[in-house]
Amino acid sequence: MLIIEIEMGLDGKIVNVTGCTGFLGSTLMRLLEQENCEVRGISHADYDLRRREDVERAFDNNPDFVFHAAAMMGGISLSYTHPADLFYNNLLMTTFIIDVAKDTGVEKIINPLSNSSYPMHKEGKLKEDDLWEGTIHESAIAFGMTKRLSCIQAWAYKKQHNLDIFSLILPNMYGPFGHFEENRAHALNALIKKFVDAKELEKETVIVWGTGTPIREWLYVEDGARAMIKAANISYPEPVNIGLGKGISMSSLAEIIKDVTEFKGKIEYDTSKPDGVPYKAMDNTRMKEIFNWVPETNLREGIIKTVEWYIKNKKRR
């Protein structure tokens, strides 16, 4: 049994958030402002985290904690059209952030992974020990492999330099302030845009990519950010799944969004488009044991909040 060490947490600490203007990063910034800590946001506009000298400049405030939310990522379309960019950009950012953290006295890095790092052939709920048990699906391998490699870097830097890195495996996230365009958004936010826009334009049909059969797990972005903040209070040497512990088919998801948006037309499936991995939902037993917590937002509640935000803000996007 691995030992879980409870730490002092963020009270009075200097905290850096990479990717502070992104979907997850901006949510982290809003929640961290409620904590008793000094927060610096590290944005791509000011720092190119693919350059070591920029990472050094970003960490010149000698942070105690780093929340590494910077990433190049998107939906399945981006994964197929820009795999080299996904691999190159994400690998460089994480490599330099961890190495510079070692040199600047960072106490802990909270390192979010993606459930796309899991092997494609596993059936049933994915457990943390499954992470290394096979090949990642083609639709996710470029991004997912960089996240696997960050686990190896975390192990190596802990062993050689005693740098504490806590890796959390997150499912696809959705919610306010995210991307909604098809080539950048994960499917849920992209579907919300499709259904809301179709209703406003009085369209008769919404077209959904694929067959509708793949199972996916979804996490409201504020719950993902809360899990990362909770992780600042815990030292644990292995990745931990974060989520509701259950998935939903894409067809069922589309029906919920159709109902919430009150779209009266029909749904058609474009089976010429790829489905990706057939099943992707994670076991959350370790999370409940270690965090004594479960995500607070159920799927329908989160979709309602996200639809309301998108309708209110869509003209400004």
Secondary structure, 3 states (H helix, E strand, C coil): CCCCEECCCCCCCEEEEECCCCHHHHHHHHHHCCCCCEEEEECCCCCCCCCHHHHHHHCCCCCCEEEECCCCCCCHHHHHHCHHHHHHHHHHHHHHHHHHHHHCCCCEEEEEEEHHHCCCCCCCCECHHHCCCCCCCCCCHHHHHHHHHHHHHHHHHHHHHCCEEEEEEECEEECCCCCCCCCCCCHHHHHHHHHHHHHHCCCCEEEEECCCCCEECEEEHHHHHHHHHHHCCEECCCCEECCCCCCEEHHHHHHHHHHHHCCCCEEEEECCCCCCCCEECECCHHHHHHHCCCCCCCHHHHHHHHHHHHHHHHHHC
